[in-house]
Amino acid sequence: MSIAVVDERSGETFQLDVPGADALYAFNHPYAYIGSEMADRALAA
């Protein structure tokens, strides 16, 4: 299962692959599922 994230402020988009059992949590908290490389970019914004 995957979840698409769109940051309307910055225009950045990314897609997360998450286990189906975690889909609702990932939808509500997508930044909890990003990897360290993407986290560095997200925190810099």
N, C-alpha and C positions, 0 to 999 in steps of 0.2 A: 504494500500500500504506500502511496506517496501523498504528500501534502505540499501544495504550492504556497509560497509566502510572498506577498507584495508589500513593500514598504512604500506607502503613498507619499511620504515626505521626501525620501531620497530617490525614489523610483527604482531602487534595487529589488531584484526578484531572485528567488532561489527555490529549489525543490528538495524536499526531505523524503528519504525512504525510511519508513517506520514500520515496526511490526503491527499487524492489524489490531492486536489487543491494546496497543498504546495509542491508537489513532486519535481518540478524543482528547487525551492529555496533550498529545503533540499539537493538535489543532489549537487548543487553548494556550499552550506554552511552547510555541515553535522554537524559540531561541534556546530552550533547554536541550534541543536535539541537534544543534549545529556542531560541527567539529571545531577544533581549536583554531584552524586556519581561518574559517569563516567568523569565528567569535572575535578574533582580533580586528577584522574589518568592521564587524557590527558595533563593537565598542568604540571604534575610532569615529564613527559617524555621530 
